[in-house]
Amino acid sequence: MTSAAPHGKHLRLGEILVQRGVATPDQIEIALLEQKKSRERLGKILVRLGFATESIIRDVIGGVIGQESVDLNRAVADSEAVSMIPKEMARRLKAIPVSHDAARGLLTVAMADTFDVVSLDQLNAYLGGAAEIVPVLAGEVEIEKSIDQFYGFELSVDGILNEIETGEIDYQSLDAGSSEYSQPVVRLVNALLSDAVKRSASDIHFEPEAGFLRFRYRIDGVLRQVRSLHENYWSAIAVRLKVMAGMDIAETRAPQDGRISLSLSGRQVDFRVSTLPTVHGENIVLRILDRQKGIVSLEKLGLMDAELAALKLMVARPEGIILVTGPTGSGKTTTLYSILNYLNTESVNIMTLEDPVEYPTSMLRQTSVNETPKLDFANGIRSMLRQDPDIILVGEIRDEDTAGMALRAAMTGHQVFSTLHTNSAIGAIPRLLDIGVKPDMLAGNIIGVIAQRLVRKLCNNCKEPCEAGELGRHLPGLGTTDGQQVIYKSKGCQVCASQGYQGRMSLMEILSFDPDMDELVARRGTPRELTRLALSKGFRPLVEAGLAKISDGSTSLEEISRVVDLSARLKQE
């Protein structure tokens, strides 16, 4: 009886593997016969016999049991996590630490068997409550290989730099290979990428100067210098980055674009890589595309209840176009994907046309303009309309052709989303008129316009109250009659890395269109007329949203004044 239960369990797994085309019935029978002799797990036997790869078996098992899995072959070591569990214990329990989230007290551990209660108990006992274990599924062979890599070499940035300073760099071995972890430059680049992701950076800048190399991270929209290295390091680092991004390492005088995909902190993270020649060498910038942080629910965008209700009403309309405006880095893509994620069901066909696709998402038909020859936004919309779409996302409206095709799609019963570079929601109308769109085409086809900015949130651990000051006294809603209203300012502590701010939130102004607005647009109403009508219908400008965030202590007056023009709201002396 005892052998029948495991056999039945493995047989069911074998049937699933056959159904999914991973293995044939004959291969499963061979593996089951082999299992009677070795008593190994069925998946391990299939891998050993060469019938399937460990990554496929891992993903199938993970899907069946509903357990998140990780590809350790593409994982980057987290030195902080690795230091928490000794090598001997990791090898004995077939469990390797992947990432440590100190803020939430979580230690992600890759295990061959995530339901091994004995191993989990031993790990928890060793940690003594220092962190909560989050098990993820990984292949046994991958775990053994990663233990040799992660524990066999120096992983901290300082340690790797010391290793480089005391040895020679082998440029020929910077390409990916089985022994790549033996090369300190490979581990140095991995450590820098891992550090940037853990610190929630959106971009990594590798900037060569005369005699040295500067590293900067963009965190919460502001660049911070994290390290400087001697120029001798740059050639090897640049070659390694180009190899990872699939670029031509011999080309140093022309710009190049590439993409890197890695498993960091137990999840898949993509990097969009761009090189540009400068007087001191190639400047390389990596945009971090972290899908886990890039796609959030509408409720987590930080909107007030009235704004969230207005946004949901807008996206509920079956046809028309919704525009999201704002400068580069203002979170337009995040907002659009949050809306698409809200609308994404089996009953609708959502198609996107982007330059490039930043967040691959299941059930969305996504097309990258820059990867398809002879395809621009206007032609792409024409082609998509023949694909029976319900909802269309156009990455950006740049010219009259794109705007015209997007509006025609909206007129023919489709829901269209796109972005536009303007400073305000009202400014979207004169901008569209300026690029050649006729006003009678705009009227009745625009559902609404969202203008947004991203502002840093004050660190809750160290923010401190202060008086509104001279500027605050001239801002309605902040200064009182005696000028003593208390607001909050940044200070800086260990939690926020002495920045005074931690995280960002959206500031939005949402302009909904109704018949009165459509009529004014058709008559080419001036921006002042449009603003007056919108305000009479409850429209709240960005500056008002910013002042509300100052009043409730979410951010500071200095931060709002950095991203929003407050001059229009200043009282006259």
C-alpha positions in Angstrom: 0.0 0.0 0.0 2.8 2.4 0.8 4.3 2.1 -2.6 1.0 2.4 -4.4 0.3 5.9 -3.2 3.6 7.4 -4.4 3.2 5.5 -7.7 -0.2 6.9 -8.2 1.0 10.4 -7.5 3.9 10.0 -10.0 1.6 8.5 -12.6 -0.7 11.5 -12.4 2.3 13.8 -12.9 3.3 11.6 -15.9 -0.1 12.0 -17.4 0.1 15.8 -17.0 3.5 15.8 -18.7 2.1 13.7 -21.6 -1.0 16.0 -22.0 1.3 19.0 -22.2 3.6 17.4 -24.7 6.6 17.4 -22.4 7.1 13.7 -22.7 5.7 10.7 -24.6 3.8 7.8 -23.0 6.8 5.5 -23.8 9.2 7.9 -22.1 7.0 8.0 -19.0 6.9 4.2 -18.9 10.7 4.0 -19.1 11.0 6.5 -16.3 8.6 4.6 -14.1 10.5 1.4 -14.6 13.7 3.2 -13.8 12.0 4.7 -10.7 11.3 1.2 -9.3 15.1 0.6 -9.1 16.3 4.1 -8.0 13.4 5.4 -6.0 14.1 8.9 -7.3 11.5 11.5 -8.2 9.9 11.0 -11.6 11.0 14.5 -12.8 14.6 13.9 -11.8 14.6 10.6 -13.8 13.2 12.3 -16.9 15.9 14.9 -16.7 18.7 12.3 -16.2 17.5 10.3 -19.1 17.4 13.4 -21.3 13.6 13.2 -22.0 12.9 16.7 -20.6 14.8 19.7 -19.3 14.7 20.5 -15.6 13.3 24.0 -16.3 10.3 22.6 -18.1 9.6 20.0 -15.4 9.9 22.7 -12.8 7.4 25.0 -14.5 4.9 22.2 -15.1 5.1 21.0 -11.4 4.9 24.6 -10.2 1.8 25.2 -12.3 0.1 22.0 -11.1 0.6 22.7 -7.4 0.2 26.4 -7.7 3.7 27.2 -6.5 5.8 30.0 -7.8 9.0 28.8 -9.5 12.4 30.4 -10.2 14.9 29.7 -13.0 18.2 29.6 -11.1 20.2 29.4 -14.4 19.3 33.1 -14.9 19.2 34.1 -11.3 21.6 36.7 -9.9 23.0 36.0 -6.4 22.0 38.2 -3.5 25.1 38.3 -1.2 23.0 39.4 1.8 20.6 36.5 1.4 23.4 33.9 0.8 25.2 35.0 4.0 22.1 34.1 6.1 22.3 30.3 5.5 25.6 28.4 5.6 26.7 26.4 2.6 26.6 23.0 4.4 23.0 23.5 5.4 22.0 24.7 1.9 23.5 21.6 0.3 22.1 19.2 2.9 18.5 20.6 2.6 18.7 21.2 -1.1 17.7 24.8 -0.5 19.4 28.0 -1.5 18.6 31.6 -0.5 17.6 33.7 -3.5 16.8 37.2 -2.0 16.4 39.0 1.3 13.8 41.7 1.7 14.9 43.4 4.9 12.1 45.9 5.0 9.4 43.1 5.1 11.6 40.6 6.9 11.3 38.0 4.1 13.9 35.5 2.9 13.1 33.8 -0.4 14.5 30.3 -0.6 14.6 28.1 -3.7 13.8 24.5 -2.9 13.5 21.2 -4.8 10.5 20.3 -2.6 8.6 23.4 -1.3 6.4 21.1 0.9 9.4 19.6 2.8 8.2 20.6 6.3 11.3 19.1 8.0 13.6 21.3 5.9 11.5 24.4 6.4 11.5 23.8 10.2 15.3 23.5 10.2 15.7 26.7 8.2 13.3 28.6 10.5 15.1 27.2 13.6 18.5 28.3 12.3 17.2 31.8 11.4 15.7 32.1 14.9 12.9 34.5 13.7 15.4 36.8 11.8 13.3 36.4 8.7 10.2 34.6 7.4 10.9 31.9 4.8 9.2 32.2 1.4 9.8 29.0 -0.5 9.9 28.9 -4.3 10.3 25.9 -6.5 13.5 25.2 -8.4 15.2 22.2 -10.0 17.4 20.0 -7.9 20.3 20.1 -10.3 19.9 23.9 -10.6 20.1 24.2 -6.9 23.3 22.1 -6.6 24.9 24.2 -9.4 23.9 27.5 -7.8 25.2 26.5 -4.4 28.7 26.0 -6.0 28.4 29.4 -7.7 26.8 31.5 -5.0 28.9 30.1 -2.1 32.1 29.5 -4.1 32.9 33.1 -5.0 32.9 36.6 -3.5 29.5 38.3 -4.2 29.7 41.7 -2.4 30.6 44.7 -4.6 33.5 45.7 -2.3 34.9 42.1 -2.2 34.7 41.8 -6.0 36.5 45.1 -6.5 39.2 43.9 -4.2 39.5 40.7 -6.2 39.7 42.6 -9.4 42.4 44.9 -8.1 44.6 42.0 -7.1 44.2 40.0 -10.3 44.1 40.2 -14.1 40.9 40.5 -16.0 40.4 37.9 -18.8 38.4 39.8 -21.4 37.9 36.6 -23.5 35.9 35.0 -20.7 33.3 37.8 -20.2 30.9 36.0 -22.5 28.3 33.8 -20.9 29.5 30.3 -20.1 29.5 27.5 -17.6 32.4 29.1 -15.6 31.3 32.7 -15.8 31.0 33.1 -12.0 34.7 32.6 -11.8 35.1 36.0 -13.5 34.9 38.9 -11.0 33.6 41.4 -13.6 30.6 39.1 -14.3 29.8 39.0 -10.6 30.4 42.8 -10.3 27.8 43.6 -13.0 25.4 41.1 -11.5 25.9 42.6 -8.0 25.3 46.2 -9.3 22.1 45.2 -11.1 20.8 43.3 -8.1 21.6 46.2 -5.8 19.7 48.6 -8.1 16.6 46.4 -8.2 16.7 45.9 -4.4 16.8 49.7 -3.9 13.8 50.2 -6.2 15.8 52.1 -8.8 14.1 52.8 -12.2 17.4 53.4 -14.1 21.1 52.6 -13.8 23.6 55.0 -15.3 27.2 54.0 -16.2 28.9 57.3 -16.9 32.6 57.4 -18.0 34.4 60.6 -17.1 38.0 61.7 -17.5 39.9 59.2 -15.3 37.0 57.5 -13.6 33.6 55.8 -14.0 30.5 57.1 -12.2 27.5 54.8 -11.2 24.2 56.5 -10.6 20.7 55.1 -9.8 17.5 56.9 -10.4 15.4 56.3 -7.3 12.0 57.9 -6.8 12.7 60.0 -9.9 15.9 61.6 -8.6 19.5 60.5 -9.6 21.8 59.4 -6.8 25.5 58.7 -7.2 26.2 55.3 -5.5 29.9 54.7 -6.5 32.9 55.8 -8.5 35.5 53.5 -10.0 38.8 53.9 -11.8 38.5 54.1 -15.5 40.4 50.8 -15.8 37.3 48.9 -14.9 35.1 50.4 -17.6 36.2 48.4 -20.7 35.4 45.1 -19.0 32.1 46.3 -17.5 31.0 47.7 -20.9 31.9 44.5 -22.7 30.0 42.4 -20.2 26.9 44.6 -20.4 26.9 44.5 -24.2 27.3 40.7 -24.2 24.3 40.4 -21.8 22.2 42.7 -23.9 23.1 41.0 -27.2 24.9 44.0 -28.6 27.9 44.2 -30.9 30.9 44.5 -28.6 33.2 45.7 -31.4 30.9 48.7 -32.2 31.8 51.7 -29.9 31.1 54.7 -32.2 27.4 54.2 -32.9 24.5 54.1 -30.5 23.0 50.6 -29.8 19.9 49.3 -28.0 19.5 45.9 -26.4 17.6 44.0 -23.7 18.6 41.9 -20.7 16.4 39.5 -18.8 17.4 38.1 -15.4 15.9 36.5 -12.4 16.5 38.9 -9.5 15.1 38.7 -6.0 13.2 35.6 -7.1 11.3 37.2 -10.0 11.9 38.0 -13.6 13.2 41.5 -14.3 14.0 43.0 -17.7 16.5 45.8 -18.5 16.3 48.0 -21.6 19.9 48.9 -22.5 21.0 51.9 -24.4 24.6 52.9 -25.3 25.7 56.4 -26.6 29.2 57.4 -27.5 30.6 60.4 -25.5 33.9 62.2 -25.4 35.1 59.9 -22.5 33.7 56.6 -23.9 30.4 54.9 -24.2 27.7 56.0 -21.8 25.4 53.1 -20.9 22.0 53.5 -19.3 19.7 50.6 -18.2 16.0 51.1 -17.7 14.7 48.6 -15.2 11.4 47.1 -16.3 10.2 45.3 -13.1 6.8 43.9 -14.0 5.9 43.3 -10.4 6.2 47.0 -9.6 5.3 48.3 -13.0 1.7 47.0 -13.0 -0.4 47.9 -10.0 -4.1 47.9 -9.4 -6.2 51.1 -9.9 -6.8 51.2 -6.2 -3.0 51.4 -5.5 -2.3 54.3 -7.8 -2.8 56.6 -4.8 -5.9 58.4 -6.1 -8.5 60.0 -3.9 -12.0 58.3 -3.9 -13.6 60.9 -6.2 -10.7 60.6 -8.7 -10.8 56.8 -8.7 -14.6 56.9 -9.3 -14.2 59.3 -12.2 -11.5 57.1 -13.7 -13.6 54.0 -13.5 -16.6 55.8 -15.1 -14.3 56.8 -18.0 -13.0 53.3 -18.7 -16.5 51.9 -18.5 -17.5 53.8 -21.7 -17.5 51.3 -24.6 -16.0 53.4 -27.3 -13.8 56.5 -27.6 -10.3 57.5 -26.8 -8.7 58.2 -23.4 -5.4 60.1 -23.3 -2.7 60.1 -20.6 -0.4 63.1 -20.7 2.7 64.2 -18.9 6.5 64.5 -19.3 8.9 61.6 -19.6 9.0 59.5 -16.4 5.7 60.7 -15.1 4.2 57.2 -14.9 2.0 57.3 -18.0 2.8 53.7 -18.9 2.1 52.4 -15.4 -1.3 54.1 -15.4 -2.2 52.7 -18.8 -1.2 49.2 -17.8 -3.1 49.5 -14.6 -6.2 50.4 -16.6 -5.6 47.5 -19.1 -5.1 45.1 -16.2 -8.4 46.3 -14.8 -10.1 45.6 -18.1 -8.2 42.4 -19.0 -10.7 39.5 -19.1 -11.4 36.6 -21.4 -14.3 38.4 -22.9 -12.3 41.2 -24.5 -9.4 41.3 -27.1 -6.8 43.8 -26.0 -4.1 44.8 -28.5 -1.2 47.1 -27.9 1.3 48.9 -30.2 4.3 50.1 -28.3 7.8 51.4 -28.8 9.0 49.1 -27.3 6.9 46.6 -25.3 7.9 47.3 -21.7 5.8 44.9 -19.7 4.9 41.5 -21.4 1.4 40.6 -20.1 -0.6 37.4 -20.6 -3.8 37.7 -22.7 -2.6 41.0 -24.3 -1.6 40.9 -27.9 1.5 43.2 -27.8 3.4 44.5 -30.8 6.7 46.3 -30.7 7.0 49.0 -33.4 10.8 49.2 -33.3 11.2 45.4 -33.8 9.0 45.1 -36.9 10.2 46.5 -40.2 8.0 48.8 -42.2 5.6 49.3 -39.2 4.8 52.6 -37.6 2.0 53.6 -35.3 -0.4 54.6 -38.0 0.1 51.5 -40.1 0.1 49.4 -37.0 -3.4 50.7 -36.0 -4.7 49.9 -39.5 -3.4 46.3 -39.2 -4.8 45.9 -35.7 -8.3 46.9 -36.7 -8.3 43.8 -38.9 -7.5 41.6 -35.8 -11.0 42.1 -34.2 -9.8 44.1 -31.2 -12.1 45.5 -28.5 -9.5 47.7 -26.8 -6.4 49.2 -28.4 -3.4 50.8 -26.7 -1.2 53.1 -28.9 2.0 53.8 -27.2 2.2 57.5 -28.2 0.4 59.9 -30.5 3.3 61.7 -32.3 1.8 63.0 -35.6 -1.3 63.6 -37.5 -1.5 60.2 -39.1 -1.3 58.4 -35.8 -3.8 60.7 -34.2 -6.2 60.3 -37.2 -6.0 56.5 -37.1 -6.5 56.4 -33.3 -9.6 58.6 -33.6 -11.0 56.6 -36.5 -10.6 53.5 -34.3 -12.5 55.2 -31.5 -15.2 56.3 -34.0 -15.7 52.7 -35.2 -16.6 51.3 -31.8 -13.3 50.6 -30.2 -11.9 51.8 -26.8 -8.5 53.4 -27.5 -5.8 54.4 -25.0 -2.7 56.5 -25.8 -0.2 59.0 -24.4 0.5 62.5 -25.4 3.2 65.0 -24.3 1.5 68.0 -22.9 1.8 69.8 -19.6 -1.9 69.6 -18.6 -5.1 67.8 -19.4 -6.6 70.9 -21.0 -3.4 71.3 -23.1 -4.1 68.0 -24.9 -6.8 69.7 -27.1 -4.7 72.6 -28.6 -1.8 70.0 -29.0 -4.0 67.7 -31.1 -5.3 70.7 -33.1 -1.7 71.8 -33.6 -0.7 68.5 -35.2 -3.5 68.8 -37.7 -6.5 67.0 -36.1 -9.8 68.6 -37.1 -12.0 69.8 -34.1 -15.1 68.1 -35.3 -13.2 64.8 -35.3 -12.2 65.4 -31.6 -15.7 66.4 -30.5 -17.6 63.3 -29.3 -14.7 60.9 -29.6 -12.6 61.8 -26.6 -13.8 60.2 -23.4 -11.3 62.0 -21.2 -7.8 63.2 -20.6 -5.6 62.3 -17.6 -2.6 64.5 -16.8 -0.2 63.2 -14.2 3.0 63.6 -12.3 4.9 61.4 -9.8 5.9 63.0 -6.5 8.0 61.5 -3.7 6.3 60.5 -0.5 7.7 61.7 2.8 9.4 59.0 4.9 6.9 58.1 7.6 9.7 57.2 10.0 11.4 60.7 10.0 9.1 63.4 8.5 8.7 66.3 10.9 6.2 69.1 11.2 7.0 72.6 10.3 5.3 76.0 9.6 3.9 76.6 6.2 6.4 79.5 5.7 6.3 82.5 3.4 5.4 80.5 0.3 2.7 78.5 2.2 1.0 81.7 3.5 0.3 82.7 -0.1 -1.2 79.4 -1.1 -4.9 79.0 -0.4 -5.6 75.9 1.6 -2.2 75.9 3.4 -1.7 79.3 5.1 -4.2 80.4 7.8 -5.0 83.9 8.9 -2.0 83.9 11.3 0.2 81.9 8.9 0.8 79.2 11.5 -0.7 76.1 9.8 1.6 73.1 10.3 2.7 71.0 7.3 5.5 68.4 7.1 9.0 68.5 5.7 11.7 65.9 5.0 14.5 65.1 7.4 16.3 61.9 6.6 17.0 58.7 8.5 18.5 55.2 8.0 15.2 53.8 6.7 15.1 56.2 3.8 18.9 56.3 3.2 19.0 59.9 4.5 16.8 61.1 1.7 13.7 62.1 3.7 11.5 60.5 1.1 10.5 56.9 0.4 8.5 55.8 -2.6 6.3 57.8 -5.0 2.7 58.4 -5.6 0.6 59.8 -8.5 -0.8 63.3 -8.8 -3.6 63.4 -11.4 -6.0 65.8 -12.9 -8.9 63.9 -14.7 -10.8 65.8 -17.4 -14.0 64.0 -18.4 -15.7 65.1 -21.6 -19.5 65.6 -21.9 -21.7 67.2 -24.6 -20.9 70.7 -23.3 -17.2 70.1 -23.6 -17.6 68.5 -27.0 -19.5 71.5 -28.3 -16.8 73.9 -27.0 -14.0 71.8 -28.6 -15.9 71.7 -31.9 -16.1 75.6 -31.8 -12.3 75.7 -31.2 -12.7 77.1 -27.7 -9.7 78.7 -26.1 -7.8 76.9 -23.3 -9.2 79.6 -20.9 -12.8 78.8 -22.0 -12.1 75.1 -21.7 -10.7 75.5 -18.2 -13.6 77.7 -17.0 -16.1 75.1 -18.2 -14.2 72.2 -16.7 -13.9 73.9 -13.3 -17.6 74.6 -13.3 -18.2 70.8 -13.7 -15.9 69.8 -10.8 -12.6 69.5 -12.5 -9.6 69.6 -10.1 -6.3 70.8 -11.5 -2.9 69.2 -10.6 -2.0 72.0 -8.3 -5.1 71.3 -6.2 -4.3 67.6 -6.0 -0.7 68.6 -4.9 -1.9 71.0 -2.2 -4.2 68.2 -0.9 -1.2 65.8 -0.6 0.7 68.5 1.3 -2.2 69.1 3.7 -2.6 65.4 4.6 1.2 65.0 5.3 1.9 62.7 2.3 4.5 64.9 0.8 6.2 68.3 1.3 5.7 71.7 -0.2 9.2 71.6 -1.7 8.5 68.3 -3.5 5.2 69.6 -5.0 6.8 72.8 -6.2 9.5 70.7 -7.9 7.0 69.0 -10.2 3.9 71.3 -10.3 3.8 75.0 -11.2 2.4 76.8 -8.1 2.6 80.3 -9.4 -1.0 80.4 -10.7 -2.2 79.7 -7.1 -0.1 82.3 -5.3 -2.1 85.1 -3.7 -1.4 88.6 -4.9 0.4 90.7 -2.4 
